Amino acid sequence: MKLEYPFIIDRDPDGWLVVQFIDFEEAFTQGKTVEECYLNAREVLSLVIEQRMADGAEIPLPGHSDSPHRTTPDAQIQAALLVHLARGNRSLADLARALGTSWPSVQRLEDPRHRSTLNQIERAAAALGKRLVLSFEDPSPK
């Protein structure tokens, strides 16, 4: 699952480029260039998702949009969110049993402030019937 969230870039009366995410009304930023908008968009998206996870609030999947502008949260946020989404209705205790570890260890996998190792994430994915896929991609528009 790719967590690429669409956003819109508009120019305000003062000449700034304003970024507004389609799936998160509270996620907006600005920049002087399109490249700066992409950097700022990724940062604000990461912060908004991290806060929603901390609050136990709903985190929507990326919506469909005609906007050519999309970005992902940082890797640490993506990892925590992907484990959370893949777990679905399974309890943390069930996942802990499947991994042969403690409930707090599994809870840290879904904590965006905790840096889980690739091995931990890969093991969790396998326990959830998934596989971990990594890729390198260009960070800004072509």
C-alpha positions as CSV (number, residue, x, y, z in Angstrom):
1,M,0.0,0.0,0.0
2,K,1.4,3.4,-1.0
3,L,0.7,6.2,1.3
4,E,0.9,9.0,-1.2
5,Y,-1.5,11.8,-0.2
6,P,-2.7,14.3,-2.8
7,F,-2.5,18.0,-2.3
8,I,-3.3,21.2,-4.2
9,I,-1.0,24.1,-4.8
10,D,-2.5,27.5,-5.3
11,R,-1.0,31.0,-5.4
12,D,-2.2,33.5,-2.8
13,P,-2.5,37.3,-3.4
14,D,1.0,37.9,-1.8
15,G,2.7,35.5,-4.3
16,W,3.2,32.6,-2.0
17,L,2.4,29.1,-3.1
18,V,-0.1,27.6,-0.7
19,V,-0.4,23.8,-0.2
20,Q,-3.6,22.2,1.1
21,F,-4.0,18.5,1.6
22,I,-7.2,17.0,0.3
23,D,-7.5,14.3,3.0
24,F,-6.5,16.5,6.0
25,E,-8.2,19.8,6.3
26,E,-5.7,20.8,9.1
27,A,-2.7,20.1,6.9
28,F,-1.6,23.1,4.9
29,T,1.7,25.0,4.4
30,Q,3.3,27.3,1.9
31,G,6.5,27.9,0.0
32,K,8.1,30.2,-2.5
33,T,8.9,27.5,-5.0
34,V,7.2,24.2,-6.0
35,E,10.2,22.3,-4.6
36,E,9.9,24.1,-1.3
37,C,6.2,23.3,-1.2
38,Y,7.0,19.6,-1.6
39,L,9.5,19.6,1.2
40,N,7.1,21.5,3.5
41,A,4.1,19.3,2.5
42,R,6.0,16.2,3.5
43,E,6.9,17.7,6.8
44,V,3.3,18.9,7.6
45,L,1.8,15.6,6.5
46,S,4.1,13.7,8.8
47,L,3.3,16.0,11.7
48,V,-0.5,15.8,11.2
49,I,-0.5,12.0,10.9
50,E,1.8,11.6,13.9
51,Q,-0.5,13.8,16.0
52,R,-3.6,11.9,14.8
53,M,-2.0,8.6,15.7
54,A,-1.1,10.0,19.2
55,D,-4.7,11.1,19.7
56,G,-6.1,7.9,18.4
57,A,-8.0,9.8,15.7
58,E,-9.0,8.5,12.3
59,I,-6.3,8.5,9.6
60,P,-7.8,8.4,6.1
61,L,-6.2,6.4,3.4
62,P,-5.1,8.6,0.5
63,G,-8.1,9.8,-1.5
64,H,-8.4,9.9,-5.2
65,S,-7.7,13.2,-6.8
66,D,-6.8,14.7,-10.2
67,S,-4.1,16.7,-8.6
68,P,-0.6,15.9,-9.9
69,H,0.8,16.7,-6.5
70,R,1.3,13.9,-4.0
71,T,3.7,13.1,-1.2
72,T,4.3,10.6,1.6
73,P,4.9,11.0,5.3
74,D,8.4,10.3,6.4
75,A,9.5,6.7,6.6
76,Q,9.1,6.4,10.4
77,I,5.5,7.6,10.2
78,Q,4.8,5.4,7.2
79,A,6.1,2.3,9.0
80,A,4.0,2.9,12.1
81,L,0.9,3.7,10.1
82,L,1.3,0.6,7.8
83,V,1.6,-1.7,10.8
84,H,-1.5,-0.1,12.3
85,L,-3.5,-0.4,9.1
86,A,-2.4,-4.0,8.3
87,R,-3.3,-5.0,11.9
88,G,-6.9,-4.0,11.3
89,N,-9.2,-5.4,14.0
90,R,-6.5,-7.7,15.4
91,S,-5.5,-6.8,18.9
92,L,-1.9,-5.8,19.8
93,A,-1.9,-8.9,22.1
94,D,-2.7,-11.2,19.2
95,L,0.1,-9.7,17.2
96,A,2.5,-9.9,20.2
97,R,1.6,-13.6,20.5
98,A,2.2,-14.2,16.8
99,L,5.6,-12.5,17.0
100,G,6.5,-14.2,20.3
101,T,7.1,-10.9,22.0
102,S,5.5,-8.5,24.5
103,W,2.5,-6.2,24.1
104,P,4.7,-3.1,24.7
105,S,7.1,-4.2,22.0
106,V,4.3,-4.5,19.5
107,Q,2.8,-1.2,20.7
108,R,6.1,0.5,19.8
109,L,5.7,-0.7,16.2
110,E,2.7,1.6,15.9
111,D,4.4,4.5,17.7
112,P,5.6,7.0,15.1
113,R,8.1,8.5,17.6
114,H,9.8,5.0,18.0
115,R,12.3,3.9,15.4
116,S,11.5,0.3,14.7
117,T,14.1,-1.7,12.8
118,L,13.5,-3.1,9.3
119,N,13.7,-6.6,10.8
120,Q,10.9,-5.8,13.3
121,I,8.7,-4.3,10.6
122,E,9.4,-7.2,8.3
123,R,8.5,-9.7,11.0
124,A,5.3,-7.8,11.9
125,A,4.3,-7.7,8.2
126,A,4.8,-11.5,7.9
127,A,2.8,-12.1,11.0
128,L,0.0,-10.0,9.5
129,G,0.1,-12.0,6.2
130,K,1.9,-9.1,4.3
131,R,5.4,-8.5,3.0
132,L,7.6,-5.5,3.4
133,V,8.5,-3.7,0.1
134,L,11.0,-0.9,0.0
135,S,11.8,1.6,-2.8
136,F,13.8,4.7,-3.6
137,E,11.7,7.4,-5.3
138,D,12.3,11.0,-6.3
139,P,11.2,13.4,-3.5
140,S,9.8,16.2,-5.6
141,P,8.1,16.7,-8.9
142,K,9.9,16.1,-12.2
